[in-house]
Structures are given as structure tokens and as C-alpha cells.
Amino acid sequence: MLFHPHLENSGLGFLAFLGLLIVMITETALKHVIHDPTVMAPRSWWLMSGYVAAAAYCVLLHLCIKWRESRLGYESPGADHKLARLPIRYWSIFYLLLGLLRVAAKA
């Protein structure tokens, strides 16, 4: 078994990266459904849709992990699951801020 000191206490935090996949899938699906090339134009609030979905995913992931660990009797449920030393629940704020930056950016 390989030992990596930086990953020993990260738990399921790596699942927060799936939020980026959710952003890409949401934007692709939105473009496909609406058939309007201006939907994802710069400064369009539709750009936030994928980031809001990714933020909701992180919150739901945290709640599911916390619920599971509380049922299993963990002392501090959900606290050990981090990515880059940031708990999963705070990755939702990261995705929302990233979305706001994308909307505010110029083309």
C-alpha cells in the first residue's frame, strides 16, 4: 500500500473536484437545450448556472457524508473530508465565487 502524507487525512474531499465536471456538463446541456449562441456570452448570468449546480453538489455531498458518519457514530461527522485543507462544504463558496468572477470578467 502506498503512503502519501498529504493525502492521509483528506477523506472523500477529492469528490469536490467533480464540481468542475458538473459545471461543464451543465453548460453543455444548457447550450444544447436552448439553441441560442448568446446564452453563454460574456457577462451573461446564465454562466452562473453550472457553478450554482456545482455548489449545490458540494453542499449535498457534505450533508450525505455527515449523515452517514453520524449514523455510524463518528465523533465529528464530516470534518475529515477536505480538499487542499478546505472542507467540502466550503468548496460550494469557492464555486460560487468562481462563477461570479467568470460573469464579471470581460471577453
Secondary structure as GFF3:
##gff-version 3
##sequence-region A 1 107
A	DSSP	three_ten_helix	13	17	.	.	.	ID=ss1
A	DSSP	alpha_helix	18	34	.	.	.	ID=ss2
A	DSSP	three_ten_helix	45	47	.	.	.	ID=ss3
A	DSSP	alpha_helix	48	72	.	.	.	ID=ss4
A	DSSP	beta_strand	82	83	.	.	.	ID=ss5
A	DSSP	beta_strand	86	87	.	.	.	ID=ss6
A	DSSP	alpha_helix	88	104	.	.	.	ID=ss7
###
